[in-house]
Each structure stands twice: as structure tokens, then as C-alpha cells.
Amino acid sequence: MDENIEFIDFKYEEISYRTTLTKKFANRTPYAPPDPRKIMAFIPGTIIKVLVKEGQKVQKGDTLLVLQAMKMDNHLLASVNGKVKKIFVKQGEIVPKHHTLVELK
């Protein structure tokens, strides 16, 4: 048995397992739940309209901007009540998937 192998205790459904991890698994980026205050592009596309300004108060469900993707206009809505902290895009800009568009505070 290789002495350099590091075992960990892994608990699943009240059962504890003694196992090893692959390098890929050990070096992965840990999961972080999505932040409802950051509005992200869910698909690559072009910003058609920015309907809010920094400092503006918004209510949950208000349209913040329009993202055109695959010939469809997608109205991105505020997921929570708040105030626009920062706008990271401008009209006409092409954005990739997962790009932060607007941050609320």
C-alpha cells in the first residue's frame, strides 16, 4: 500500500466511508449558491437596453435590462427588492454566459 495516499472520512446518509479523493476532485472550485443580488447572463447575447441607473431603487420583478440571444429579447428582472449598486454593461455590448450584468444592494 502506498504511504502517500491520504484517506478522508466521507459521511453520506448517516454512514461514514473512508476513501481517497482524485486530484481533480480535490482541486475543484467548491459550489457556491447563486447570489440573488447579482444578475448574470444565463446565455451569451447582446445587451439591447439598460433600463436602470446606478443608485435607482428597484422592486422584485422590475425589468433591469434586455438581453437579445438567439433572436429573442430576454427581459432580465430584479430577483429581490433593492438599489442598483453597479451596472457592468452598456447598450450594444456582447456578453458571454455567466457574465455579471447588474449588482444590487
C-alpha positions in Angstrom: 0.0 0.0 0.0 1.3 3.5 -0.9 2.1 5.5 2.2 1.5 8.9 0.4 -2.3 8.2 0.0 -4.4 10.4 2.1 -7.7 9.0 3.3 -10.6 11.1 4.3 -13.9 10.3 6.2 -16.9 10.9 3.9 -20.3 10.8 5.5 -23.4 10.1 3.5 -26.9 9.3 4.8 -25.5 8.6 8.3 -22.9 6.1 7.0 -19.3 7.0 7.2 -16.9 5.9 4.5 -13.1 6.0 4.5 -11.9 6.9 1.0 -9.5 8.9 -1.1 -10.1 11.8 -3.5 -8.8 12.3 -7.0 -6.6 15.3 -7.7 -9.3 16.7 -10.0 -11.9 16.4 -7.3 -9.6 17.8 -4.5 -8.7 20.9 -6.7 -12.3 21.7 -7.9 -13.9 25.0 -7.3 -16.3 24.5 -4.4 -20.0 25.0 -5.0 -21.3 28.4 -4.0 -25.1 29.1 -4.2 -26.0 31.9 -6.6 -26.2 35.4 -5.2 -29.7 36.8 -5.8 -28.3 40.3 -5.8 -26.1 39.7 -8.9 -27.9 39.5 -12.2 -25.9 37.3 -14.6 -26.2 36.5 -18.3 -27.8 33.0 -18.5 -26.9 32.8 -22.2 -24.4 34.6 -24.4 -26.0 37.6 -26.2 -26.2 41.3 -26.8 -27.4 44.0 -24.4 -30.3 45.8 -26.2 -31.4 48.1 -23.5 -30.3 49.1 -20.0 -33.5 50.3 -18.2 -32.0 51.3 -14.8 -29.3 53.6 -13.5 -26.9 53.2 -10.6 -28.5 54.3 -7.4 -32.0 53.6 -8.6 -34.4 51.7 -6.3 -36.0 48.6 -7.9 -38.7 46.2 -6.7 -38.6 42.4 -7.2 -39.8 41.7 -10.7 -38.8 45.1 -12.3 -37.1 44.8 -15.7 -33.4 45.8 -15.4 -32.2 45.2 -18.9 -33.0 43.4 -22.2 -30.6 40.7 -23.4 -31.0 39.6 -27.0 -30.0 36.0 -27.6 -30.9 33.6 -30.4 -33.1 36.3 -32.0 -35.2 36.6 -28.8 -35.4 39.5 -26.4 -35.0 38.3 -22.8 -36.1 40.8 -20.1 -33.9 40.3 -17.0 -35.8 41.0 -13.8 -34.7 42.1 -10.3 -34.8 39.0 -8.1 -35.1 41.0 -4.9 -36.0 44.5 -3.8 -33.0 46.8 -3.6 -31.0 49.5 -5.1 -28.8 49.3 -8.2 -25.2 49.2 -6.9 -23.3 48.8 -10.1 -24.1 48.2 -13.8 -21.3 46.2 -15.6 -22.6 46.5 -19.2 -23.8 49.1 -21.7 -26.2 49.0 -24.6 -24.8 47.2 -27.6 -22.2 45.2 -25.6 -21.9 41.4 -26.4 -21.6 39.4 -23.2 -20.7 35.7 -22.5 -22.7 33.3 -20.4 -22.3 33.8 -16.6 -21.1 37.5 -17.1 -22.3 39.7 -14.2 -24.6 42.4 -15.7 -26.0 44.3 -12.7 -25.4 44.1 -9.0 -28.0 45.2 -6.4 -27.5 46.2 -2.8 
